[in-house]
Amino acid sequence: MSLMGECPECAADVTLPDDAMDGEIVQCPECGVELEVTSLEPPTLELAPEEEEDWGE
Amino acid sequence: MTEQNEAIELLTKLVSIPSPSEHERKASAFLAGWMNAHGLKSHVDEVHNAVGVKGNGPKEILLLGHIDTFPGEVPVRRDGDVLYGRGSVDAKGPLATFAAAAARVSVPKGWRISVIGAVEEESATSKGARHVLARRMEPEQHPAFCVIGEPSNWDRVTLGYKGRLLMDVTLRVPFSHSAGEGRLPAEQGVDFWRQVENLCAENNAARGAKSPFSQLSPSLRYIASHDEGAFGSVVMSLGFRLPVDISPAQLEVDMRNLLNTVAEGTVAEAQFSGGEPAYKGDKSNLLVRAFLRSIRAGDGKPRFVVKTGTADMNVVGPHWPNTPIVAYGPGDSNLDHTPNEHIHLTEYLRAVDVLAGALEQLMAG
């Protein structure tokens, strides 16, 4: 049975891939935000890190 | 001496050895010596890269830093937790992080970790990285994972860099009287620069490019005019930072077309150099996951960043399509090349912990 997590943005159920791992980035099928799997036991999702822009190397 | 004190001593000594581009030999010899003394089989290679390898398996984790620095002396001094000095951030901090983390971890059978302090990253030749790349061109030679050593703060992972193209232009203009209607050489140079700015602005508007990472960004690095009797000339040096969807070759064609529109009688010559495509890596792979987990394990909230500069990621990335690549290292890249360059040592040590944790996860997988 697939693991399910809850989107912290819209509360939708998110089905995790069978081979999901901590740190994996998935997308919420309802609101489209990127989510990070922060735990598998229990399945926990947080908003994925935002992509910032910076100058320099 | 504790592991942490050894790591701080490594960074302090490395920063204390000046190594502007093309003068890296002494710093490379020091780093190779340190790595040899800490469990990595090390040497200085033909182009003066410092190379250290731990383990002998076929799967390689390549930690590719650079040992050269931007020119200019920043006196080395310690003020509490802060270490000042040229290269403390860009990029001896990240490079020392690589060496200290590789020294700490055990490498299981089947794996090897390569730490490289590459030469000439700051000089746009990327000689050291190209030397590394030339030995890893066949698919079976591609690293399993690659981390580029550049400052991003201990809790941020850099996913990409803009590309670059440099353009040197000479316009030779038949002289006309300054009271006449003809455009003088200096004026034609200014005209050309305005055309370049307009072309880039129109290109950005057409692509809907609003963020700095997505924009085509020109800079006028140098301009001078000269009298040569019946002719005058204007010499200009332009730089471009490229988004992912514009290649250096494509921009070169656009610039050559623009040069064809200069005033009648004016002879335009252009030379292009330093062309590197932009590179942006995937954020859903084992390497990124390992960093996210390791940053969280250090009580951090991980962040992603893309940079408007160009790094050795641009050199190697396009040639290793199946190799997950990120850039990582402690320090604030806003201090790159500044007279105030410094790094917080507690942040440096946290980055060593994060990288060591990520390496262990990757090799356990």
Interface residues (C-beta under 8 A of the other chain):
Chain A: M21 D22 G23 E24 I25 E36 T38 A48 P49 E50 E51 E52 E53 D54 W55 G56 E57
Chain B: D90 A91 E150 P151 S152 R156 V157 L159 Y161 S211 P212 F213 K283 S284 V288 R289 A290 F291 L292 R293 R296 K301 P302 R303 F304 V305 V306 K307 T308 G309 T310 A311 S333 N334 D336 H337
